[in-house]
Amino acid sequence: MLTVSIISPEAVLFEGTAESVVAPAFDGEVGILTGHAPMVTLLGRGELRLGTNGNRFEVEGGFLQVLDDVVRVVTERARPA
């Protein structure tokens, strides 16, 4: 299970767990599962999806960091989709 945080300048939109994360990187979608290698990528504009629980967010800009099954999304703009 991944520990996920989604943070925008206005608020913390999500803190919890998810089986997977699919995010709009600047050069295409990136998928994250448990055990993913450490990485940092810039975000583009699009839909961020968390696992199969239906949590979806529209994000624009910022970055995504993965380290030890912890995913941090820091975005310039975000809202629930």
OpenMM code with the backbone's topology and positions (N, CA, C; nanometers):
from openmm import Vec3, app, unit

residues = "MET LEU THR VAL SER ILE ILE SER PRO GLU ALA VAL LEU PHE GLU GLY THR ALA GLU SER VAL VAL ALA PRO ALA PHE ASP GLY GLU VAL GLY ILE LEU THR GLY HIS ALA PRO MET VAL THR LEU LEU GLY ARG GLY GLU LEU ARG LEU GLY THR ASN GLY ASN ARG PHE GLU VAL GLU GLY GLY PHE LEU GLN VAL LEU ASP ASP VAL VAL ARG VAL VAL THR GLU ARG ALA ARG PRO ALA".split()
positions = [
    Vec3(0.0847, -0.1180, 0.0000),
    Vec3(0.0000, 0.0000, 0.0000),
    Vec3(0.0888, 0.1238, 0.0000),
    Vec3(0.0495, 0.2236, -0.0770),
    Vec3(0.1217, 0.3501, -0.0843),
    Vec3(0.0603, 0.4503, 0.0133),
    Vec3(0.1437, 0.5313, 0.0735),
    Vec3(0.0984, 0.6447, 0.1527),
    Vec3(0.1042, 0.7665, 0.0612),
    Vec3(-0.0075, 0.8364, 0.0460),
    Vec3(-0.0181, 0.9429, -0.0534),
    Vec3(-0.0594, 1.0740, 0.0119),
    Vec3(0.0074, 1.1830, -0.0291),
    Vec3(-0.0305, 1.3190, 0.0096),
    Vec3(-0.0436, 1.4019, -0.1174),
    Vec3(-0.1522, 1.4778, -0.1274),
    Vec3(-0.1718, 1.5711, -0.2390),
    Vec3(-0.1895, 1.7086, -0.1776),
    Vec3(-0.0977, 1.7984, -0.2113),
    Vec3(-0.0922, 1.9300, -0.1470),
    Vec3(-0.0926, 2.0386, -0.2543),
    Vec3(-0.1774, 2.1392, -0.2352),
    Vec3(-0.1776, 2.2579, -0.3209),
    Vec3(-0.1532, 2.3788, -0.2309),
    Vec3(-0.1296, 2.4959, -0.2874),
    Vec3(-0.1096, 2.6138, -0.2027),
    Vec3(-0.2292, 2.6452, -0.1130),
    Vec3(-0.3487, 2.6071, -0.1558),
    Vec3(-0.4693, 2.6385, -0.0789),
    Vec3(-0.4991, 2.5390, 0.0321),
    Vec3(-0.4639, 2.4098, 0.0107),
    Vec3(-0.5076, 2.3082, 0.1068),
    Vec3(-0.4366, 2.1752, 0.0850),
    Vec3(-0.4459, 2.0905, 0.1849),
    Vec3(-0.4083, 1.9501, 0.1702),
    Vec3(-0.5341, 1.8803, 0.1194),
    Vec3(-0.5300, 1.8302, -0.0030),
    Vec3(-0.6494, 1.7727, -0.0648),
    Vec3(-0.6700, 1.6261, -0.0284),
    Vec3(-0.5607, 1.5556, -0.0006),
    Vec3(-0.5729, 1.4145, 0.0315),
    Vec3(-0.4530, 1.3701, 0.1130),
    Vec3(-0.4779, 1.2935, 0.2170),
    Vec3(-0.3738, 1.2233, 0.2914),
    Vec3(-0.4326, 1.0879, 0.3272),
    Vec3(-0.3667, 0.9823, 0.2798),
    Vec3(-0.4187, 0.8496, 0.3059),
    Vec3(-0.3399, 0.7454, 0.2303),
    Vec3(-0.4041, 0.6324, 0.2042),
    Vec3(-0.3372, 0.5235, 0.1344),
    Vec3(-0.4093, 0.4920, 0.0048),
    Vec3(-0.3353, 0.4318, -0.0874),
    Vec3(-0.3915, 0.3887, -0.2150),
    Vec3(-0.3089, 0.2720, -0.2676),
    Vec3(-0.3723, 0.1866, -0.3483),
    Vec3(-0.3018, 0.0734, -0.4085),
    Vec3(-0.2098, 0.1195, -0.5208),
    Vec3(-0.2475, 0.2289, -0.5869),
    Vec3(-0.1695, 0.2792, -0.7002),
    Vec3(-0.1971, 0.4281, -0.7187),
    Vec3(-0.1091, 0.4922, -0.7944),
    Vec3(-0.1261, 0.6326, -0.8321),
    Vec3(-0.0942, 0.6435, -0.9807),
    Vec3(-0.1807, 0.7095, -1.0565),
    Vec3(-0.1536, 0.7416, -1.1967),
    Vec3(-0.1590, 0.8929, -1.2063),
    Vec3(-0.0475, 0.9520, -1.2507),
    Vec3(-0.0358, 1.0980, -1.2503),
    Vec3(0.0042, 1.1498, -1.3879),
    Vec3(-0.0379, 1.2725, -1.4208),
    Vec3(-0.0001, 1.3338, -1.5481),
    Vec3(0.1363, 1.4009, -1.5371),
    Vec3(0.2418, 1.3293, -1.5722),
    Vec3(0.3746, 1.3894, -1.5734),
    Vec3(0.3829, 1.4859, -1.6914),
    Vec3(0.4879, 1.5659, -1.6969),
    Vec3(0.5012, 1.6653, -1.8034),
    Vec3(0.5143, 1.6008, -1.9412),
    Vec3(0.5563, 1.4737, -1.9464),
    Vec3(0.5794, 1.4072, -2.0750),
    Vec3(0.4923, 1.2832, -2.0947),
    Vec3(0.3833, 1.2714, -2.0197),
    Vec3(0.2926, 1.1574, -2.0310),
    Vec3(0.2548, 1.1053, -1.8937),
    Vec3(0.1679, 1.0057, -1.8899),
    Vec3(0.1238, 0.9521, -1.7614),
    Vec3(0.2316, 0.8635, -1.6998),
    Vec3(0.2353, 0.8665, -1.5660),
    Vec3(0.3255, 0.7799, -1.4909),
    Vec3(0.2414, 0.7012, -1.3909),
    Vec3(0.2699, 0.5723, -1.3801),
    Vec3(0.1997, 0.4866, -1.2858),
    Vec3(0.2916, 0.4449, -1.1730),
    Vec3(0.2405, 0.4478, -1.0517),
    Vec3(0.3194, 0.4141, -0.9327),
    Vec3(0.2491, 0.3002, -0.8598),
    Vec3(0.3237, 0.1946, -0.8293),
    Vec3(0.2762, 0.0837, -0.7480),
    Vec3(0.3706, 0.0651, -0.6304),
    Vec3(0.3312, -0.0150, -0.5332),
    Vec3(0.4165, -0.0461, -0.4188),
    Vec3(0.5512, -0.0992, -0.4687),
    Vec3(0.6588, -0.0540, -0.4065),
    Vec3(0.7925, -0.0987, -0.4433),
    Vec3(0.8549, -0.0206, -0.5577),
    Vec3(0.7908, 0.0875, -0.6007),
    Vec3(0.8438, 0.1683, -0.7111),
    Vec3(0.9790, 0.2277, -0.6724),
    Vec3(1.0677, 0.2394, -0.7687),
    Vec3(1.1981, 0.3007, -0.7460),
    Vec3(1.1810, 0.4476, -0.7074),
    Vec3(1.2722, 0.5017, -0.6270),
    Vec3(1.2650, 0.6440, -0.5923),
    Vec3(1.2691, 0.7302, -0.7192),
    Vec3(1.1900, 0.8345, -0.7218),
    Vec3(1.1900, 0.9246, -0.8377),
    Vec3(1.1240, 1.0565, -0.8029),
    Vec3(1.1546, 1.1553, -0.8858),
    Vec3(1.0890, 1.2858, -0.8818),
    Vec3(1.0589, 1.3219, -1.0265),
    Vec3(0.9377, 1.3697, -1.0526),
    Vec3(0.9029, 1.4132, -1.1874),
    Vec3(0.8184, 1.5394, -1.1810),
    Vec3(0.8290, 1.6204, -1.2840),
    Vec3(0.7434, 1.7383, -1.2969),
    Vec3(0.6055, 1.6948, -1.3436),
    Vec3(0.5029, 1.7624, -1.2934),
    Vec3(0.3665, 1.7338, -1.3346),
    Vec3(0.3238, 1.8257, -1.4472),
    Vec3(0.2389, 1.7740, -1.5321),
    Vec3(0.1748, 1.8540, -1.6343),
    Vec3(0.0335, 1.8866, -1.5896),
    Vec3(-0.0572, 1.8906, -1.6856),
    Vec3(-0.1981, 1.9176, -1.6561),
    Vec3(-0.2777, 1.7923, -1.6892),
    Vec3(-0.3667, 1.7525, -1.5977),
    Vec3(-0.4497, 1.6360, -1.6250),
    Vec3(-0.5080, 1.5771, -1.4987),
    Vec3(-0.5528, 1.4522, -1.5106),
    Vec3(-0.6211, 1.3850, -1.4004),
    Vec3(-0.5253, 1.2945, -1.3238),
    Vec3(-0.5243, 1.3099, -1.1939),
    Vec3(-0.4475, 1.2249, -1.1030),
    Vec3(-0.5456, 1.1253, -1.0434),
    Vec3(-0.5171, 0.9950, -1.0577),
    Vec3(-0.6082, 0.8911, -1.0104),
    Vec3(-0.5419, 0.8090, -0.9012),
    Vec3(-0.6169, 0.7834, -0.7951),
    Vec3(-0.5676, 0.7049, -0.6826),
    Vec3(-0.6388, 0.5710, -0.6787),
    Vec3(-0.5650, 0.4635, -0.7014),
    Vec3(-0.6156, 0.3278, -0.6864),
    Vec3(-0.7505, 0.3040, -0.7485),
    Vec3(-0.8260, 0.2152, -0.6871),
    Vec3(-0.9570, 0.1776, -0.7391),
    Vec3(-1.0704, 0.2381, -0.6562),
    Vec3(-1.0345, 0.3266, -0.5614),
    Vec3(-1.1367, 0.3833, -0.4717),
    Vec3(-1.2103, 0.5020, -0.5323),
    Vec3(-1.1741, 0.5423, -0.6535),
    Vec3(-1.2475, 0.6486, -0.7205),
    Vec3(-1.1999, 0.7893, -0.6917),
    Vec3(-1.0958, 0.8064, -0.6091),
    Vec3(-1.0444, 0.9408, -0.5838),
    Vec3(-0.9719, 0.9923, -0.7074),
    Vec3(-1.0192, 1.1051, -0.7584),
    Vec3(-0.9605, 1.1663, -0.8780),
    Vec3(-0.9478, 1.3164, -0.8545),
    Vec3(-0.8398, 1.3723, -0.9046),
    Vec3(-0.8133, 1.5155, -0.8897),
    Vec3(-0.7627, 1.5708, -1.0214),
    Vec3(-0.8057, 1.6912, -1.0537),
    Vec3(-0.7488, 1.7640, -1.1669),
    Vec3(-0.6308, 1.8440, -1.1134),
    Vec3(-0.5129, 1.8219, -1.1695),
    Vec3(-0.3934, 1.8913, -1.1231),
    Vec3(-0.3286, 1.9662, -1.2385),
    Vec3(-0.2515, 2.0683, -1.2026),
    Vec3(-0.1807, 2.1471, -1.3026),
    Vec3(-0.0487, 2.1948, -1.2438),
    Vec3(0.0613, 2.1444, -1.3000),
    Vec3(0.1947, 2.1857, -1.2570),
    Vec3(0.2340, 2.1272, -1.1228),
    Vec3(0.3587, 2.1513, -1.0864),
    Vec3(0.4117, 2.1018, -0.9606),
    Vec3(0.5016, 1.9818, -0.9826),
    Vec3(0.5128, 1.8970, -0.8791),
    Vec3(0.5968, 1.7789, -0.8918),
    Vec3(0.5412, 1.6625, -0.8110),
    Vec3(0.5904, 1.5434, -0.8428),
    Vec3(0.5545, 1.4212, -0.7726),
    Vec3(0.6838, 1.3550, -0.7275),
    Vec3(0.6870, 1.3111, -0.6022),
    Vec3(0.8041, 1.2435, -0.5463),
    Vec3(0.7622, 1.1073, -0.4939),
    Vec3(0.8433, 1.0046, -0.5230),
    Vec3(0.8211, 0.8700, -0.4705),
    Vec3(0.9454, 0.8291, -0.3937),
    Vec3(0.9270, 0.7844, -0.2688),
    Vec3(1.0385, 0.7366, -0.1869),
    Vec3(0.9829, 0.6423, -0.0804),
    Vec3(1.0292, 0.5178, -0.0822),
    Vec3(0.9887, 0.4188, 0.0189),
    Vec3(0.8370, 0.4054, 0.0321),
    Vec3(0.7675, 0.3890, -0.0796),
    Vec3(0.6217, 0.3716, -0.0832),
    Vec3(0.5451, 0.4916, -0.0292),
    Vec3(0.6084, 0.6076, -0.0291),
    Vec3(0.5424, 0.7334, 0.0046),
    Vec3(0.5406, 0.8194, -0.1214),
    Vec3(0.4214, 0.8631, -0.1618),
    Vec3(0.4050, 0.9466, -0.2806),
    Vec3(0.3576, 1.0834, -0.2347),
    Vec3(0.4358, 1.1857, -0.2707),
    Vec3(0.3975, 1.3237, -0.2390),
    Vec3(0.3731, 1.3971, -0.3695),
    Vec3(0.2562, 1.4571, -0.3784),
    Vec3(0.2204, 1.5379, -0.4945),
    Vec3(0.2063, 1.6812, -0.4446),
    Vec3(0.2912, 1.7680, -0.4953),
    Vec3(0.2839, 1.9103, -0.4624),
    Vec3(0.2509, 1.9809, -0.5929),
    Vec3(0.1328, 2.0401, -0.5987),
    Vec3(0.0837, 2.0939, -0.7252),
    Vec3(0.0465, 2.2412, -0.7110),
    Vec3(0.0584, 2.3131, -0.8207),
    Vec3(0.0260, 2.4553, -0.8219),
    Vec3(-0.1240, 2.4777, -0.8119),
    Vec3(-0.2011, 2.3903, -0.8813),
    Vec3(-0.3466, 2.3995, -0.8791),
    Vec3(-0.4041, 2.2590, -0.8741),
    Vec3(-0.5077, 2.2404, -0.7933),
    Vec3(-0.5736, 2.1103, -0.7860),
    Vec3(-0.7170, 2.1265, -0.7378),
    Vec3(-0.7999, 2.0343, -0.7832),
    Vec3(-0.9377, 2.0281, -0.7367),
    Vec3(-0.9883, 1.8865, -0.7577),
    Vec3(-1.0831, 1.8433, -0.6760),
    Vec3(-1.1413, 1.7108, -0.6986),
    Vec3(-1.2061, 1.7048, -0.8368),
    Vec3(-1.1894, 1.5925, -0.9041),
    Vec3(-1.2453, 1.5763, -1.0404),
    Vec3(-1.3854, 1.5185, -1.0331),
] * unit.nanometer
topology = app.Topology()
chain = topology.addChain("A")
for resn in residues:
    res = topology.addResidue(resn, chain)
    for name in ("N", "CA", "C"):
        topology.addAtom(name, app.Element.getBySymbol(name[0]), res)
